[in-house]
Amino acid sequence: MTQRGRATRSTGPAGRPRRADAPRGGERAGGPRGDLAARRARLRDVIEPVVTAAGYDLEELSVSRAGRRHVVRVIVDADGGIRLDAVAEVSRAVSAALDAAEEAGGDIVAGEYQLEVSSPGVDRPLTLPRHWRRNVGRLVKVTARGAGAQAEPATGDRQVTGRVVEADDERVVLETDAGRATWTYAELGPGRVQVEFHRLDEIEETDEPDDMDDTDDFDDEDDVEDEER
């Protein structure tokens, strides 16, 4: 996650400086918070083309108030995930685009704001086909309607836990305890990736023999003396 804080400098009629905390059009003191939705729409118009041009997807854009300033949160992702240095590059590009938009057309975010750009966390819900596709091989929990194709008929909603085997633009295949079943996305609620602690244990056990082999190779006293010199 990268953060950027700045105080925007706005101007009133005839270029006179205006206080950052002064009431603005559509943002009167004590006014409705509906202005945040309009601000978010303006931000999306500026930010989404930048993220798309960089080869990533804009997964979420939110604007909130933190005291006297706004916090602009941008979540980006891509097939295969996104590296930390790529997140930093996107953050710089978004920051430059916001500066250019403000210079061209006035305040996009009124007053001080902080920009936060990050990749999705493991707890982010799977709501779009690309989210499921990017989590093939992961264990997920989801509310499903019916039992899915290739399984026993069932009615009503139920919780299903299974591993994502396949996912395309229309359906997802899960391997469950009852076997493999296919659902369309219309039959599924938001999926949640499950943390598998036993997989971490398996990795540690796999690494252990290698460490022992390295220790066995280091048994010559002459080698120890050379190291000390």
Buried (B, 14 or more C-beta within 10 A) or exposed (E): EBEBEBEBEBEEEEEEEBEBEEEBEEBEEEEEEEBBEEBBEBBBEBBBEBBEEBEBBBBEBEBEEEEEBBBBBBBBBBEEEBEEEBBEBBBEBBBEBBEEBBEEEBBBBBBBBBBBBBBBEEEBBBBBBBBBBBBEEBBBEBBBBBBBEEBEEBEEEEEBEBBBBBBEEEBBBBBBEBEBBBBEBEBBBBBBBBEEEEEEEEEEEEEEEEEEEEEEEEEEEEEEEEEEE
